[in-house]
Amino acid sequence: MRRLLICLMLLLTACGAARQESVMDDDELVVAIRSDVPLISFKGQDGAYDGFNIDVAKDLVFRLGKRIRWLEIKAGDQLTVLTDGRADLVFAHMSVTPERKKVIDFAGPYHVDFQDIAVRPADKGAIRDVRDLKGRRICWVRGTNIAQRIVDERRVEAIVVPAPDYNVCLEMIEDGRIDAISTNSQILAGLLTKPGVDLHLVGATFNEQRTSIGVRKGDVDGCEELNRAITRMYQDGTAHMLLDKWFGKSGIDLSVISVPQFEGCS
């Protein structure tokens, strides 16, 4: 009997030790965000973070009953900040891909969008669709997958030119080093609001972008709680209000706004 009790205690201890750490365990969450994307996530004149992603993160984390500590990152850091433990969640307008799902998990998506293309006004007659990017130079922000989706998924032989962020993309299209910028239509809408930017939005809707929250691999509890929070955000009208607040005047179609189909928490 004594040996049986000892075995049971060891088994229970092992089970407890194996429990995956969750964002639900802490009162304050480190939320990784970018600050270089107008309308999405940026720094206001007062130095505070603002934008659609910021508002969504505030709303969802509040629904979890947690506080936020912001961590500013670049696009290339969105996976490593989770795998090395520097962040609890990533709100970096990150879409779901099979490669990313190998190292992190995703809650959501909290919005479903599509890819589009921005070109110089002089090129709007020549570049009207993703197929027109063949042989043309497109910007690739390191850490994003947009350019690869054009080349690999769409089989369009575009010339990929790397850049550290979208501000450099804007510089390169202005001085002729690239011919087009392609990314999530929400991000393009934000870039077009920057002072001095004179670009034409093609309106080529392609490649669905499932914008989701990055969570640590195996955090099923946190993922499920976030999905429930996203559902409530849509059901009570908050999602519609935030989309209209940031993109109501952008020309993006907001006529149908419904709870996205979630990835599922494995």
N, C-alpha and C positions, 0 to 999 in steps of 0.2 A: 504493500500500500504506500509506504514511504517513497519507494522508487517511482511509483506511478505518479504521486503528487509532484515529485521533482521534475519528472518528464513533462508534466502538464505545465508547470511553471516556466520551464525552459521554452516550451512551445509558444506560450503566450508572450513571453519576452521577445522571442524572435519575431513574432507577428507584429508586435508593437514597434520594433526597431525597423521593420521593413516598410512601415507606412510612409507613403509619399508626402513630403512637405507640401503644403498648399498655401495659396495666397489667403485662404480663409483663416489661417492660423494667426495672422498679424493684424494689429489695429491700423498700422500705417503701411502703405504700399509704395514702392518705388516704381514710378511709371515713366518709361522711356518714351521721349517724343523728339521730333525734329523741330527746328525753328526757322527753316529756310523755304517753307512752302506757303505762299500767300493764300488766304481764306482757309487753309487746312490747319496749319500749325505754324505760328510765327510769333515774334516778339513785338508788342505794341510800343508806342512812344514812351509809355511809362515803364518799360522793361518787363512787363508781365506777359506771360504766354496767352495767346488767344487763337481762335479759329475753330473750325468744325470738330476736328479731332480732340481739341482741348475741352470743348463743351461736352462732347460725348463721353470722354474719359471721366470728367467731373461727375456727370449724371450717373454713370454706371457704378463708379466706385462709391458714390454716396448711397446708392441703392444696396450696395454690399455692406454698408455700415462702416466703411473704412475712411481713413484720411489719405491724402496724396502727398508724396514728395517727388517732384519732377526731376528727371535726369535727361539732359539734352544730349542727343546723339546724332551721328551722321547716318546716311542710308546703309553704309557698309557695316554698321555696328548692330543692326537690329536683331541678329541671331546671337552674336557672341555675348551681348549684355544679359541674355537669359541663360546661356549655357555656362557662363562663368559666375553667375549669381549676383551680378551688379544690379539687375532690375527684376521686378516681380511680373510686370506686364509691359508689353510694347504696343503703343498706339502710334505707329509710324506710317499709316496708310498703306499697310503691307497686305499684299494679296496672297492667297493660299497657292502653294505649288507642291508637287510631290517631293521635290528635293528638300524644301524647307521642313516638310512634315517628318522627314527622317531625323531631325535634330530638335525640333520644338513642336508643340501642339498649338492649335488655334481655337479660340472661342469666337463664335459668330458664324458668318460675317455680320457686321453691324451696318453694312451698306453694300449693295451690288451696283457696279458701274461698268463702263466699257472704255476701251482705248480710243483715242482720237489723235489727230495730227495737227500741229500748228506750223505754218509756213509764212514766208515773207509775202506781202500782198502781191508782189510781182510774179510769184510762183503759183498763185491760187488756181490759175487755169491749167497748169502742167501737173500739179499734184492734187488730185481729187479723191484718191483712194489709196489703200495700203499697197496695192500692186504698183502704183506709180512711184513707190520708193525704191524700186529696183535700180541699182547703180548709183543711188544717191546717198549722201552722207547724213546719218542720223545720230543724234546724241544718245549716249548711254551713261546714265549716272551710276557709278560703281555701287554695287549692293542691290540694285534693282534688277528686275527680270524682263522689263518691257522690250528692250531691243532684241533680246534673244527670242522672245515670243514672235516677233516679226520675222526673224531670220529662220528660226527652227520650226515653229508651228505653221506659219503662213508660207514658208518656203520662198520668201522674197529676198533676193540677193542684194540687200542694202549694205552699205559700208558703215560699220559701227565705229563711232569716235567716242572714246571715254572722256568723262568729266567728273569732278568731285561732287558737284551739286548742280541744281537747275539754274542758279545764277550764272554759272560758267556756260551752260547751254545757251542762255540768252545772249551772252557776249559772243559766242561762236556763231550763232545764226545771224547776228547783226553784222559781224565783220566778214561773213561768207565762208567760214571754215566748215560749216555744216549747212545742209539744205532744209532740215526739218527736225522738229522735236515731237516725239510721240510718247504719250504716257496716259495715265488715267484722265478722263475728261474733267474731273473735278480739279486735279492739279493744274491742268492746262488753263482752266477757267481762272484759277488764282494767279497764274503767271501773267495772263493777259491784263490783269488789273494793275500790274506794277507800272509806276510812272515811266514814261518814255518808251514803253514796249508797244511796237506796232506790228502785230502778227495777225494772220487770218486763220481762224479755226475751220478746218476742212469739213467737219461733220461726218467723218467716216467712222461709223460705229462698228467696232469689231473687238474680238477678244474680251470676253467677260472678265471683269476684275472683281473678285470676291474679297472686299476689304475687311480684314479680320484683326483680332487682338492676339498678339503673340503671348503664349503662356509656356511655362516650363514643361518639358516632356513628362507625361505621367500625372499631371495635376488635374485629375478627373473632377474632384470636388470643386475646385476653382473654376474650371471650364464650364461645368454644369450650372453653377451659380451665376456666372456671367451670361450664359445663354438665357437663363430665366430673366435676368435683369434687362437684356436686350429686348426680349419679348414684351415685357412691361413697358419699356420705353416706346415701342411702336404702338402698343394697344392704347396707351393713355394720350397719344398725340405728340409726345415730346420729340420723337424722331422727325415727324413732319415739320414741326416748328423749327427745329435746328437746320434741317435741309433748306427750308424756305428762307431762314435768316441769312445763311451764308451763300446760297446758290439760286435764290429766287429771281435774281436779275441777271443771271449768267447765261441764260438761254438753254440750260440743261433741262431736259424733260423731267418734271416732278409730278406728272399727272397721276402716276400709279406708285404709291408708296405702301408696301406691305412688309410683314415680318419675313426676312430672308430665310431660305432653307439652310439650316445649320450644317456644319461639317460633321458634327458628332464628336463626342469626347471619348477617346479610346483609353 
